[in-house]
Amino acid sequence: MDFLRPASWEEALAAKAEHPTAVPIAGGTDVMVEINFDHRRPEYLLDLNRIGDLTEWETGEDTVRLGASVPYTAIMDNLRAELPGLALASHTVASPQIRNRGGVGGNLGTASPAGDAHPALLAAGADVEVESAARGTRLIPIDEFYTGVKRNALRPDELIRAVHIKKADGPQQYSKVGTRNAMVIAVCAFGLALHPETRTVRTGIGSAAPTPVRAKAAEEFLNAALEEGGFWDNGKIITPSVAKQFADLCSAACNPIDDVRGTASYRRHAVGVMARRTLTWTWESYRGTAARTEGVA
């Protein structure tokens, strides 16, 4: 196994073009586990740790451009207001040591359905910035990024440079079920984001289908129910029947498996419970904000 260590982004792209099978490594929190257990033995490792701009972020008017290697700790410490759902998801990642090393780019590159960042990225709305030496830069919408079990839309000569994530314009939540409280792969996870500016709701489900997915039927139902009931304007409590139907539709969006961490039926049930709870939490937060700014009771 050869170790490639480019000193710049241009050198990294050139190395990836010359060795398309090279596996990028930055935090190494996924790659090194697979190598240590002999689940993967790549011909080349492409070390990206010398490329400083991968650990930087920019806050724009509407979006945050998050470098692929920005550590989860930095997201928690610096971007809680702009990216609350992703900050909550970052809190659930493994241990402090791993949160100091791992980043969103690693989750995207691995494309495991159990990756903690995926539900938050789906719920917030994101585009993945990728680049190759031959074709330049392109943005891949997060909904089109996951193509199969641990597969993504990257071409062989492309690397992930950053993620463009919409800044929160409303409350966001994230919930995860695991077999213990830390250092655990998700049995299932759920992200929810309210977008009052567009009067829409987005979801993200992890570890309950071959890829991370959105519960689009649930979103459409809830969007219609909130609009028809005037909830965005009157700030009323969402009725239990609406919350239950939303939860049921989120469960129906799952296509899970039985494995050592949980059964398919348990995952469907747990996603429904998380959907109902996160909806309650986000809506109560929205009502509180609306009451302070507009006098909603």
Disulfide bonds with the S-S distance in Angstrom:
none
